[in-house]
């Protein structure tokens, strides 16, 4: 029996923080990214230096999971490796550099994490004749 792995944000531990795409992403692009609606060509166009700025580190390090309330979620390399070992070839990831707004220990960059992309979804094709045929 296969088991599902649920990833969610927990704000009870005080780790909720401001997050900002760096460079900024267009709002429509972000919505399509979070909804799994981007094409492979659109994903390939994401800048290679795409980063996510976070307000601070938690207990001196980047949290294993960073999310935008309902996603998408950014995972630490160890968590990405875990998911791939349990569900090989199922998930899509996009590399994201984690940065802080202000230097922490003299650094603004805090390593590579992985954006867990939602499964691709297809929008239903609009067919105006379908409505007419049901009247």
C-alpha positions in Angstrom: 0.0 0.0 0.0 1.3 3.4 -1.0 1.3 6.1 1.7 0.7 9.8 1.0 3.1 12.4 2.4 1.4 15.6 3.5 3.4 18.8 3.6 1.9 21.8 5.3 2.9 25.0 7.0 2.9 25.3 10.8 2.7 28.8 12.3 2.4 27.5 15.8 6.2 27.3 16.3 6.8 31.0 15.6 8.4 30.4 12.3 5.9 32.3 10.2 7.8 35.0 8.3 7.8 37.4 5.4 8.8 35.8 2.1 9.4 37.5 -1.2 10.5 36.2 -4.6 13.8 37.7 -5.8 13.8 38.7 -8.6 10.0 39.4 -8.2 7.6 37.2 -10.1 4.5 38.5 -11.9 1.3 37.9 -9.9 -0.3 35.9 -12.7 2.8 33.8 -13.1 2.9 33.1 -9.4 -0.8 32.0 -9.4 -0.2 29.7 -12.4 2.9 28.3 -10.7 1.0 27.6 -7.5 -1.9 26.0 -9.4 0.3 23.7 -11.5 -0.7 25.5 -14.7 2.7 26.4 -16.1 3.9 24.7 -19.2 7.3 23.1 -19.4 8.4 26.1 -21.6 7.2 28.6 -18.9 9.1 26.7 -16.2 12.2 26.6 -18.3 12.0 30.5 -18.5 12.3 30.9 -14.7 15.6 32.7 -14.1 18.4 30.4 -13.1 19.2 32.8 -10.2 15.6 32.7 -8.9 15.6 33.2 -5.2 13.3 33.5 -2.3 14.0 36.1 0.3 13.0 35.2 3.9 12.8 37.5 6.9 15.1 35.5 9.2 16.5 32.1 9.9 14.8 29.8 12.4 17.2 28.4 15.1 20.1 29.6 13.0 19.1 27.8 9.8 16.6 27.8 6.9 13.5 25.9 7.8 13.1 22.5 6.0 9.7 23.7 4.6 8.9 27.2 3.5 5.5 27.8 2.0 3.0 30.5 0.8 0.0 29.3 2.9 -1.4 26.9 0.3 1.8 26.4 -1.6 3.9 26.0 -3.5 6.4 24.8 -0.9 10.2 25.1 -0.9 11.9 22.1 0.5 15.4 21.5 2.0 17.6 19.2 0.0 17.3 16.4 2.5 13.4 16.5 2.3 13.5 16.6 -1.5 15.8 13.5 -1.4 13.4 11.8 1.0 10.4 12.4 -1.2 12.3 11.2 -4.3 13.3 8.0 -2.5 9.7 7.2 -1.4 8.0 8.3 -4.7 10.6 8.2 -7.4 9.8 10.1 -10.6 6.5 11.4 -9.2 7.4 15.0 -8.3 8.8 18.0 -10.2 11.2 20.4 -8.6 12.6 23.8 -9.4 15.9 25.0 -7.7 15.5 28.1 -5.6 18.3 30.0 -3.8 17.3 31.0 -0.2 18.3 34.6 0.7 17.7 36.8 3.7 16.7 40.5 3.6 19.6 41.3 5.9 23.0 39.5 6.3 23.0 36.6 8.8 26.5 35.7 9.9 27.7 38.0 7.1 25.8 36.2 4.4 22.7 37.0 2.3 22.6 33.6 0.5 21.8 30.5 2.5 21.9 27.7 0.0 19.8 25.9 -2.6 16.4 24.6 -1.8 13.8 23.0 -4.1 10.4 24.4 -5.0 8.0 21.4 -5.0 5.8 22.0 -8.1 2.2 20.9 -8.0 1.2 18.2 -10.4 0.5 19.6 -13.8 -3.1 20.4 -14.4 -4.8 21.1 -17.7 -7.5 23.7 -18.0 -10.6 22.4 -19.6 -11.0 23.4 -23.2 -13.7 26.0 -23.7 -16.3 24.8 -26.1 -19.2 27.2 -26.6 -21.2 24.6 -28.5 -21.4 22.4 -25.4 -23.6 25.0 -23.7 -25.9 25.4 -26.7 -26.4 21.6 -27.0 -27.6 21.4 -23.4 -30.3 24.1 -23.8 
